[in-house]
Amino acid sequence: MLNDLKSAFARNATTLLPDAVGAAALVVMLAVALHLPGLL
């Protein structure tokens, strides 16, 4: 299983950073959306 993970990371190394940035953006948007009713 560890070899499978290593090979998956090796194949997708070029898209790993943009995917992480996109996931972080989604988390930030979710946090803002959840806190928005309390701010208004």
C-alpha positions as CSV (number, residue, x, y, z in Angstrom):
1,M,0.0,0.0,0.0
2,L,2.9,2.4,0.8
3,N,4.3,1.7,-2.7
4,D,0.9,2.6,-4.2
5,L,0.9,5.9,-2.4
6,K,4.4,6.7,-3.5
7,S,3.6,5.9,-7.1
8,A,0.4,8.0,-7.0
9,F,2.4,11.0,-5.6
10,A,5.1,10.5,-8.2
11,R,2.6,10.5,-11.0
12,N,0.7,13.5,-9.8
13,A,3.5,15.6,-8.4
14,T,2.8,18.5,-10.9
15,T,-0.8,18.9,-9.8
16,L,-0.3,18.4,-6.1
17,L,0.3,22.0,-5.2
18,P,-2.6,23.5,-7.2
19,D,-4.9,20.8,-5.7
20,A,-3.7,21.7,-2.2
21,V,-4.3,25.4,-2.9
22,G,-7.8,24.6,-4.2
23,A,-8.6,22.5,-1.2
24,A,-7.4,25.3,1.2
25,A,-9.6,27.8,-0.7
26,L,-12.6,25.6,-0.3
27,V,-12.0,25.3,3.5
28,V,-11.6,29.1,3.8
29,M,-14.9,29.6,1.9
30,L,-16.7,27.1,4.1
31,A,-15.4,28.8,7.3
32,V,-16.4,32.2,6.0
33,A,-19.9,30.9,5.0
34,L,-20.4,29.4,8.4
35,H,-19.4,32.5,10.3
36,L,-21.3,34.9,8.0
37,P,-24.7,34.7,9.8
38,G,-23.0,35.7,13.0
39,L,-21.4,38.7,11.4
40,L,-24.7,40.1,10.0
